[in-house]
Amino acid sequence: MIAQLFADYLRKAAKGGLSVPDAMTAAAELADAGEHHLAAQLYRTWIEACPGDPLLFAICFNLGIILMQVNDHQGAQAAFQRAIEANPGFYPSYISLGNSCEAAGAKNLAVEHWLRLSGELSVITRDNIGHKLSALKQVGRVLEEAQSDEAAETVMRQSLDVDANQHEIIQHWVHLRQRQCKWPSVVELPGLPVSRVMANMAPLAACGHGDDPLLQLAVAQTYTSTLFGASPVLGPPPETLAREDGARLKIGYVSSDMRNHAVGYLMVDLLERHDPNKVEVFIYYCGINVPDATQARIKAASEHWRDITHVNDRVAYDLIRQDGIQILVDLNGHTQNSRTALFAARPAPLQVNWLGYPGTMGSWFHDYIIGDEFIIPKGFERFYSERVARLPCYQPNDRHRLVSPVVPTRAEEGLPEQGMVFCCFNGQHKFSAAVFARWMAILSQVSGSVLWLLSAPESAMGRLRQMAAENFGIDPSRLIFGGRRDNVSHLARYPLADLFLDTVPYGAHTTTSDALWMGVPVLTLPGKAFAARVCASLVTAAGMPDMVCASGDEYFRRAVEIGNNPGLVAELKARVQANRNTCTLFDTDNTVMRLEELFDEMWRDYRSSGRPRPNLINVDPVFQVAATATPEMLDGMGFEAYRDWYREQLVLRGHSAAFLDEG
């Protein structure tokens, strides 16, 4: 039937007797049947027969779309170019031409086409504004992916100048400024006051903006409600699942990172040690298809491995329901490739936020967050939408991690043979003006010392070097940017460092346990928010509580004291190494046992009392207050002072602050 349909339409097209609507309908039917090459042939025949038709551009455009679907990117580019020649005012052709160039690997050419379109749209109409924004968005995305951060930020700023109400663009713009160490990262733009920038930040960006747990709750809550609404997406909450006495709990872990990734490295040993007599473990993987050694270990340890990467939320929802999952654990949270919409559909009776994202989800569909007594102390529960559950230490670890036997020399890593090596292997988006100032003050007091950082986009590295020289009088060569390495090689070079200096308000997480496992002491200053307290929790769990500072001044003094005392460096390294086999941080067996007990407690509470009520707040007043605080003001502010300040500011604006006194 398809063959006959094609033959009939092709004959009409060749004679110039096929109307544009009929040609489009026929091509769509062929494509829907999987016959894209026949659809393309029909369009080409029509174009050859009707080169002067006023709607030639539409047929050429559709031909390009068909060819892109079968990865004929060169053919698609030619079709889009022909469409532009036939009708230069049909702007979608420029967008798609850029898309086809990008798909063919010619990203620079794609950017040229999109910028050409943006520059030509000078007449202000609704359609022109839409096309201009689309072009700028594409340019910004490609430049950001290529780590051309300065150029990407400029393009996104232009886009916001056209329309300040672009939630996604604001998110990327703030992140780019953080990644480039442009402080303050959140600034006012025309038509976009600071409070609105904050309200549109991505949750991860809020973690790095300031030590403001209330703001982070408000940002997460706004982000979640904006994207996922306030009611179930696919269906009502599932009914209570029966569990016979002594039966195993069915636990599901959802993650895109069960591979060579920070989360995969942390989880693999725990998954290998789960007690199969207590829990039945299901892994729902939603990440890239790049099998590796970590994923192989996780698959081998998992009773059930389900790849849901390429299935939609409806199918994944049904699968989880069919598996009878009782507790579903979100190991992504507000991070890349998450399946938050799936959790919003609530496929399991209880849903838990753990490990992947350092803070509250601000959702109505995550029932628990797992932390520990240090990360979420008593009284801090008010900053989390979830009910707080606690492990002895929030972070699991792998006692069988692979480390390259090839240990580089200092010279091979570009480090001086002699002298103190401070390091911080956190991403530059975690740096802040206050932290960098402390680091430079430390270098000024420790002769011959260097600060070893990870390489970053040149705009960030150049800015840090320039600030070191111009603002602090520090030779920029004392900032050494190490190249990126695979994980086994990266771990092997850790011992070249003498002291890891943590960041605040967004501290080291996996990088902390990596440093401690490799025998490098970590100095940290905890704040009030989740992301600002993880490092101190890990350092304490590693048996090094004296490396947790109470103030910025103490952080500075301790770093200088250690930096000027090689004997103390050796003593600290020896202590870290000696603690490895006995400390809570690396006691994976105890972590697994306690986690299984937590799951059992959650299920018993659910059976007796139902799921916890989410702790959601009125976010607008919080954004108004948060916009009046600078990161420097919040840095080092104690919990009581912080709570009192927020209470005073809310009351001044006529809002209730009673929730601040709730546990």
C-alpha positions as a printed Julia matrix, in Angstrom:
663×3 Matrix{Float64}:
  0.0     0.0     0.0
  2.85    2.38    0.84
  4.53    1.56   -2.47
  1.38    2.33   -4.4
  0.81    5.57   -2.44
  4.36    6.65   -3.19
  4.11    5.79   -6.89
  0.87    7.73   -7.31
  2.13   10.85   -5.59
  5.52   10.7    -7.3
  3.85   10.59  -10.71
  1.74   13.66   -9.88
  4.74   15.49   -8.45
  6.85   14.84  -11.54
  4.13   16.41  -13.7
  3.8    19.45  -11.43
  0.28   18.41  -10.49
  0.76   17.83   -6.77
 -0.34   20.7    -4.54
  1.83   21.78   -1.62
 -0.67   20.55    1.03
 -0.97   17.19   -0.75
  2.82   16.88   -1.04
  3.23   17.57    2.67
  0.47   15.1     3.59
  1.95   12.36    1.43
  5.47   12.92    2.74
  4.22   12.84    6.34
  2.43    9.51    5.71
  5.59    8.04    4.22
  7.74    9.28    7.09
  5.27    7.97    9.67
  5.58    4.57    8.0
  9.35    4.74    8.4
  9.97    5.45    4.7
 11.92    8.68    5.14
 13.97    8.11    1.99
 10.77    7.88   -0.08
  9.45   11.07    1.53
 12.7    12.83    0.65
 12.54   11.53   -2.93
  8.98   12.82   -3.26
 10.01   16.29   -2.06
 13.02   16.39   -4.39
 10.83   15.42   -7.36
  8.35   18.16   -6.44
 11.14   20.75   -6.15
 12.55   19.81   -9.57
  9.11   20.1   -11.16
  8.06   23.34   -9.45
 11.18   25.53   -9.0
  9.19   28.75   -9.29
  6.36   27.93   -6.9
  5.93   30.65   -4.24
  5.8    27.95   -1.55
  9.04   26.32   -2.69
 10.68   27.43    0.59
  8.18   25.39    2.64
  8.86   22.21    0.67
 12.63   22.74    0.93
 12.31   23.34    4.65
 10.31   20.14    5.13
 12.84   18.22    3.04
 15.57   19.44    5.37
 13.63   18.25    8.41
 13.15   14.8     6.85
 16.87   14.53    6.01
 17.87   15.51    9.54
 15.73   12.66   10.86
 17.87   10.18    8.9
 21.14   11.96    9.79
 21.78   13.24    6.26
 23.06   16.51    7.62
 24.77   17.67    4.43
 21.6    17.11    2.45
 19.62   18.91    5.16
 21.94   21.92    5.03
 21.51   22.15    1.25
 17.73   21.99    1.64
 17.66   24.72    4.29
 19.98   26.91    2.2
 17.61   26.5    -0.76
 14.68   27.43    1.5
 16.49   30.61    2.57
 17.25   31.52   -1.05
 13.58   31.01   -1.94
 12.3    33.06    1.0
 14.9    34.96    3.06
 12.15   36.1     5.39
 11.23   32.58    6.56
 13.36   32.59    9.69
 12.84   28.99   10.93
 15.11   27.94    8.04
 18.04   29.75    9.67
 17.42   28.05   13.0
 17.23   24.62   11.39
 20.26   25.32    9.18
 22.24   25.98   12.34
 20.84   22.81   13.92
 21.93   20.73   10.94
 25.42   22.24   11.02
 25.7    21.49   14.74
 24.55   17.91   14.2
 27.25   17.52   11.54
 29.89   18.73   13.99
 30.26   22.2    12.47
 29.36   24.08   15.64
 31.18   27.27   14.69
 29.26   27.43   11.43
 26.02   26.79   13.33
 26.76   29.75   15.59
 27.44   31.93   12.54
 24.03   31.11   11.05
 22.19   31.8    14.3
 24.03   35.06   14.9
 23.32   36.11   11.31
 19.62   35.6    11.96
 19.77   37.46   15.26
 21.48   40.41   13.6
 18.95   40.61   10.76
 15.88   40.73   13.01
 15.87   44.47   13.62
 12.14   45.04   13.09
 10.27   44.47   16.34
  7.41   42.05   15.83
  6.16   39.18   17.97
  7.47   36.61   15.49
 10.83   38.34   15.08
 11.35   38.5    18.84
 10.55   34.79   19.11
 13.0    33.89   16.34
 15.7    36.13   17.79
 15.35   34.56   21.22
 15.43   31.08   19.7
 18.63   31.9    17.8
 20.32   33.42   20.85
 19.31   30.46   23.0
 20.89   28.04   20.53
 24.08   30.1    20.36
 24.32   30.33   24.14
 23.78   26.6    24.56
 26.49   25.63   22.07
 28.99   28.12   23.48
 28.3    26.95   27.04
 28.82   23.3    26.05
 32.1    24.31   24.4
 33.11   26.11   27.64
 33.32   29.41   25.77
 31.86   30.89   28.9
 32.53   34.58   28.3
 30.89   34.5    24.88
 28.0    32.35   26.13
 27.32   34.76   28.98
 27.29   37.71   26.58
 24.78   36.03   24.29
 22.53   35.09   27.2
 22.7    38.65   28.49
 21.55   39.86   25.06
 18.68   37.39   25.2
 17.62   38.66   28.63
 17.77   42.23   27.33
 15.11   41.23   24.79
 12.99   39.28   27.27
 13.85   39.2    30.98
 11.19   36.56   31.68
 13.21   33.55   30.53
 13.48   31.13   33.43
 15.93   28.75   31.76
 18.21   31.49   30.4
 18.49   33.11   33.84
 19.54   29.75   35.29
 22.3    29.28   32.75
 23.43   32.91   32.97
 23.91   32.7    36.76
 25.72   29.36   36.46
 28.06   30.76   33.81
 28.97   33.68   36.05
 29.68   31.28   38.92
 31.78   29.05   36.68
 33.84   32.08   35.62
 34.3    33.29   39.22
 32.47   36.54   38.47
 31.52   37.81   41.89
 28.86   38.66   42.8
 27.32   36.11   40.46
 23.8    37.39   41.03
 23.38   40.98   39.88
 20.52   43.17   38.73
 19.76   43.51   35.04
 17.39   45.9    33.25
 13.89   44.69   34.04
 15.29   41.96   36.24
 15.81   42.87   39.91
 17.98   40.69   42.13
 14.96   39.12   43.84
 13.69   37.83   40.48
 17.11   36.51   39.53
 17.14   34.59   42.8
 13.63   33.27   42.22
 14.77   31.91   38.84
 18.11   30.43   39.89
 18.68   26.72   39.53
 18.86   24.98   42.91
 22.53   24.04   42.44
 23.36   27.67   41.72
 21.6    28.68   44.94
 23.93   26.32   46.86
 26.9    28.34   45.64
 25.31   31.78   45.92
 25.4    32.12   49.7
 25.08   30.26   52.98
 21.33   30.78   53.07
 19.37   27.56   53.72
 16.04   29.37   53.67
 16.75   30.8    50.23
 17.79   27.35   49.04
 14.47   25.9    50.22
 12.59   28.7    48.44
 14.57   28.24   45.21
 14.09   24.46   45.23
 10.38   24.82   45.97
  9.9    27.37   43.18
 11.92   25.3    40.72
  9.96   22.14   41.5
  6.54   23.75   41.34
  7.41   25.58   38.11
  8.49   22.43   36.31
  6.34   19.76   37.9
  3.28   21.48   39.3
  1.56   20.78   42.58
 -0.41   17.65   41.78
  0.3    14.14   40.46
  1.31   13.97   36.81
  0.33   10.4    35.97
 -1.95    9.2    38.7
 -2.89    9.15   42.37
 -0.51    8.0    45.11
 -0.24    4.21   45.03
 -2.12    2.15   47.52
 -0.36    0.73   50.55
  1.63   -2.3    49.51
  1.28   -5.35   51.71
  4.38   -6.68   53.42
  4.25   -9.94   55.24
  6.13  -10.33   58.52
  9.78  -10.93   57.79
  9.42  -10.13   54.09
 12.11   -8.11   52.39
 11.58   -4.43   51.65
 11.66   -3.6    47.97
 14.04   -0.67   47.54
 14.45    1.14   44.22
 17.36    3.47   43.44
 16.86    5.89   40.53
 20.02    7.46   39.13
 21.7     8.59   35.93
 25.08    8.25   37.64
 25.53    4.52   38.34
 28.82    4.55   36.47
 32.2     6.29   36.62
 30.7     9.3    38.37
 30.92   10.68   41.9
 27.61    9.06   42.88
 28.59    5.74   41.31
 31.91    5.74   43.14
 30.16    6.4    46.45
 27.36    3.85   45.99
 29.07    0.83   44.53
 30.46   -0.69   47.75
 27.19   -0.05   49.58
 25.22   -1.86   46.89
 27.62   -4.79   47.08
 27.03   -5.0    50.84
 23.23   -4.75   51.0
 21.79   -7.71   52.92
 19.71   -9.73   50.42
 17.81  -11.22   53.35
 16.52   -7.77   54.33
 16.11   -5.8    51.12
 15.4    -6.57   47.49
 17.3    -3.96   45.48
 16.22   -2.57   42.11
 18.39   -0.12   40.15
 16.59    2.15   37.67
 19.32    3.59   35.49
 18.63    6.71   33.4
 22.1     7.81   32.28
 24.37    7.68   29.27
 25.18    4.38   27.61
 28.9     4.19   28.34
 29.57    0.93   30.21
 32.56    1.06   32.55
 34.13   -0.81   35.46
 32.04    0.94   38.13
 28.8     0.19   36.32
 29.85   -3.43   35.86
 30.34   -3.76   39.63
 26.96   -2.12   40.31
 25.19   -4.4    37.84
 26.8    -7.45   39.4
 25.72   -6.32   42.87
 22.14   -5.49   41.89
 19.42   -8.08   42.13
 17.47   -6.19   39.46
 18.93   -3.76   36.91
 16.43   -1.75   34.88
 17.6     0.65   32.17
 14.92    3.35   31.85
 17.08    5.83   29.94
 15.09    5.62   26.73
 11.63    4.96   28.12
  9.19    7.71   28.97
  7.87    8.44   32.44
  4.63    6.57   31.79
  6.49    3.35   31.01
  8.94    3.84   33.88
  6.07    4.56   36.27
  4.3     1.34   35.27
  7.51   -0.65   35.62
  8.18    0.62   39.15
  4.58   -0.1    40.14
  4.77   -3.6    38.67
  7.98   -4.24   40.59
  6.11   -3.34   43.78
  8.72   -0.85   44.99
  7.96    0.31   48.51
 10.72    2.9    48.95
 12.07    4.72   45.9
 15.33    6.62   46.39
 16.19    9.63   44.22
 19.96    9.69   43.77
 19.84   12.62   41.34
 17.71   15.3    42.9
 18.08   18.65   41.16
 21.0    17.55   38.95
 21.52   16.75   35.29
 19.53   13.9    33.71
 17.26   13.52   36.74
 13.82   11.94   36.44
 12.07   14.31   38.83
  8.84   14.19   36.82
  8.75   10.46   37.45
  8.92   11.06   41.21
  6.21   13.71   40.86
  3.95   10.94   39.55
  4.66    9.07   42.82
  5.18    5.49   41.61
  6.12    4.33   45.14
  4.46    4.85   48.53
  7.6     6.41   50.03
 10.18    8.49   48.14
 13.56    9.57   49.48
 16.03   12.3    48.5
 19.62   11.2    49.09
 23.2    11.79   48.0
 22.91   13.17   44.46
 21.81   16.7    45.33
 23.11   18.52   48.45
 19.9    19.96   49.82
 16.15   19.88   49.96
 14.07   19.11   46.89
 11.39   21.59   47.96
  8.79   19.17   46.64
  5.56   17.65   47.84
  6.56   14.22   46.51
  9.85   13.55   48.35
  8.99   12.28   51.81
 12.43   12.0    53.42
 15.9    13.47   53.06
 18.83   11.49   54.43
 21.51   13.45   56.24
 23.33   13.08   59.54
 23.54   14.86   62.88
 26.2    17.27   61.63
 24.78   18.16   58.24
 21.25   18.7    59.57
 21.53   19.39   63.31
 18.51   19.45   65.56
 16.59   22.65   64.88
 17.63   22.87   61.24
 14.73   20.68   60.05
 12.7    23.8    59.24
 14.92   24.36   56.14
 13.84   21.1    54.48
 10.56   20.2    52.82
 11.21   16.52   53.61
 11.26   14.76   56.98
 14.87   14.37   58.07
 16.35   10.89   58.52
 19.91   10.49   59.73
 22.78    8.06   59.21
 25.93    8.0    61.37
 27.54    9.67   58.32
 25.51   10.81   55.35
 28.0     9.65   52.72
 28.78    6.01   51.87
 32.21    5.17   50.48
 33.97    2.54   48.44
 36.76    0.73   50.27
 37.76   -0.97   47.02
 38.24    2.09   44.83
 40.88    1.75   42.16
 44.0     3.9    42.35
 46.6     4.0    39.61
 49.9     2.36   40.63
 51.67    5.07   38.65
 52.23    7.94   41.08
 53.34   11.15   39.33
 56.05   13.39   40.66
 55.45   16.97   41.66
 57.37   18.11   38.62
 55.14   16.07   36.32
 52.11   17.87   37.78
 53.73   21.28   37.44
 54.26   21.63   41.2
 57.4    22.87   42.95
 59.64   20.17   44.37
 59.85   22.03   47.69
 57.32   24.07   49.6
 53.78   23.76   50.89
 51.14   22.6    48.39
 47.64   23.69   49.32
 44.98   22.23   47.06
 41.29   22.46   46.29
 39.88   20.15   43.65
 36.37   21.55   43.81
 34.83   22.99   40.67
 35.31   26.74   40.25
 31.55   27.3    40.54
 32.01   26.53   44.26
 34.55   29.33   44.75
 33.49   32.61   46.34
 35.04   36.04   46.82
 35.45   35.44   50.57
 37.09   32.04   50.11
 39.48   33.31   47.45
 40.48   36.25   49.65
 41.27   33.84   52.51
 43.31   31.64   50.21
 45.37   34.59   49.01
 45.9    35.74   52.61
 47.13   32.23   53.46
 49.57   32.2    50.52
 50.91   35.58   51.61
 51.76   34.16   55.04
 53.29   30.84   53.91
 56.48   31.51   51.98
 57.0    29.35   48.9
 53.53   27.87   49.04
 51.28   27.26   46.03
 47.58   26.65   45.52
 46.81   23.66   43.31
 43.43   23.84   41.54
 41.73   21.97   38.73
 41.91   23.41   35.25
 38.88   25.38   34.1
 37.75   27.47   31.14
 40.45   30.02   30.36
 38.17   32.9    31.32
 38.0    31.61   34.9
 41.69   30.75   35.22
 42.73   34.08   33.77
 40.38   35.97   36.09
 41.71   34.18   39.19
 45.32   34.85   38.2
 44.53   38.49   37.54
 42.74   38.92   40.88
 45.62   37.23   42.71
 48.1    39.71   41.27
 46.08   42.92   41.2
 43.95   42.56   44.33
 46.26   40.63   46.64
 49.8    41.07   45.34
 50.25   37.31   44.85
 52.41   36.06   41.99
 49.87   34.41   39.64
 52.33   31.56   38.99
 51.56   30.39   42.54
 48.13   29.34   41.28
 48.71   26.03   39.54
 45.9    24.53   37.48
 46.19   20.77   37.15
 44.95   19.02   34.06
 41.89   16.79   34.14
 42.58   13.08   34.72
 40.59    9.87   34.82
 39.57    9.02   38.38
 42.22    6.36   39.08
 45.01    8.73   37.97
 43.46   11.68   39.78
 43.39    9.77   43.06
 47.02    8.73   42.6
 48.2    12.36   42.52
 46.39   13.47   45.68
 49.32   12.69   48.05
 51.4    15.34   46.25
 49.27   17.88   48.13
 49.82   18.73   51.79
 46.48   20.24   52.79
 43.09   20.43   51.1
 41.38   23.8    51.62
 37.6    23.56   51.5
 35.2    26.1    49.99
 32.14   27.73   51.54
 29.17   28.01   51.09
 29.32   25.08   48.66
 31.91   22.73   50.06
 33.72   19.59   48.98
 31.76   16.34   49.04
 33.22   13.38   47.14
 36.46   15.33   46.82
 36.68   15.36   50.63
 36.45   11.6    50.98
 38.86   11.18   48.05
 41.43   13.4    49.79
 41.0    11.66   53.14
 41.18    8.19   51.58
 44.46    9.18   49.92
 45.9    10.52   53.19
 45.5    14.26   52.62
 44.07   16.27   55.56
 41.16   18.61   54.85
 40.55   21.99   56.51
 36.95   23.18   56.45
 34.62   25.89   57.71
 31.0    24.72   58.01
 28.07   26.98   57.34
 24.33   26.6    57.9
 23.06   24.99   54.68
 23.4    21.35   53.65
 26.04   21.97   50.98
 28.04   24.05   53.45
 28.16   21.31   56.1
 28.92   18.08   54.22
 32.69   18.5    54.27
 32.79   19.12   58.01
 30.61   16.05   58.55
 33.01   13.9    56.55
 36.09   15.33   58.25
 34.53   14.66   61.65
 33.53   11.13   60.62
 37.15   10.58   59.53
 38.26   11.23   63.11
 39.68   14.72   62.4
 37.27   17.09   64.23
 40.11   19.51   65.0
 40.19   20.34   61.27
 36.68   21.82   61.47
 36.97   25.57   62.06
 34.52   27.81   63.9
 35.22   31.0    61.95
 36.96   32.39   58.91
 39.72   33.75   61.13
 40.35   30.32   62.62
 40.39   28.8    59.11
 43.07   31.32   58.11
 45.14   30.8    61.28
 45.05   27.02   61.09
 46.01   26.95   57.41
 48.95   29.28   58.07
 50.01   27.26   61.13
 49.96   24.01   59.17
 51.58   25.57   56.11
 54.55   26.81   58.1
 55.08   23.57   60.03
 56.22   20.58   57.93
 56.23   18.42   61.04
 52.56   19.18   61.64
 51.76   18.35   58.01
 53.41   14.95   58.43
 51.56   14.35   61.69
 48.17   15.19   60.16
 48.82   12.99   57.13
 49.79   10.1    59.38
 46.6    10.53   61.44
 44.39   10.57   58.38
 46.07    7.44   57.06
 45.85    5.64   60.41
 42.12    6.39   60.73
 41.14    4.82   57.42
 40.38    1.38   58.76
 38.54    2.43   61.92
 36.7     5.7    61.25
 32.97    6.07   60.67
 33.47    7.63   57.23
 34.86    4.45   55.69
 32.85    1.94   57.75
 30.65    0.87   54.85
 29.26   -2.18   56.67
 27.88    0.03   59.44
 26.49    2.53   56.91
 24.64   -0.24   55.07
 23.26   -1.74   58.27
 22.05    1.63   59.51
 20.56    2.52   56.1
 18.57   -0.7    56.06
 17.34    0.1    59.57
 16.31    3.57   58.38
 14.34    2.1    55.5
 12.61   -0.27   57.91
 11.77    2.61   60.27
 10.37    4.66   57.4
  8.15    1.8    56.3
  6.87    1.1    59.81
  6.03    4.79   60.27
  4.25    4.84   56.94
  2.18    1.79   57.84
  1.16    3.32   61.14
  0.88    7.03   60.33
  1.04    7.51   56.57
  3.64    9.52   54.72
  5.09   12.73   56.23
  3.53   16.07   55.34
  5.83   18.27   53.24
  7.17   21.41   54.9
  6.48   24.03   52.23
  6.71   27.79   52.77
  5.56   31.09   51.3
  8.51   31.7    49.0
  7.88   35.28   47.82
  8.73   36.99   51.15
 11.88   34.88   51.4
 13.09   36.09   48.0
 12.4    39.69   49.02
 14.48   39.32   52.18
 17.24   37.23   50.58
 17.78   39.92   47.92
 18.87   42.37   50.65
 21.67   40.1    51.92
 25.11   39.77   50.38
 27.02   36.48   50.45
 29.68   38.22   52.56
 27.06   39.21   55.12
 25.82   35.62   55.45
 29.29   34.09   55.45
 30.09   33.18   59.04
 26.74   34.33   60.45
 25.73   31.89   63.19
 22.46   30.04   63.12
 20.77   32.05   65.87
 21.81   35.38   64.35
 20.67   34.19   60.93
 17.27   33.11   62.21
 16.8    36.37   64.13
 17.75   38.46   61.11
 15.29   36.65   58.86
 12.55   36.92   61.49
 13.1    40.66   61.83
 13.13   41.24   58.07
  9.99   39.19   57.46
  8.06   40.94   60.23
  9.15   44.35   58.89
  7.56   43.39   55.58
  4.35   42.29   57.27
  4.87   38.53   56.95
  4.67   35.78   59.53
  7.95   34.3    60.74
  6.39   31.62   62.95
  7.71   28.82   60.74
 11.26   29.75   61.78
 10.55   28.46   65.27
  9.19   25.13   64.11
 11.34   22.05   64.47
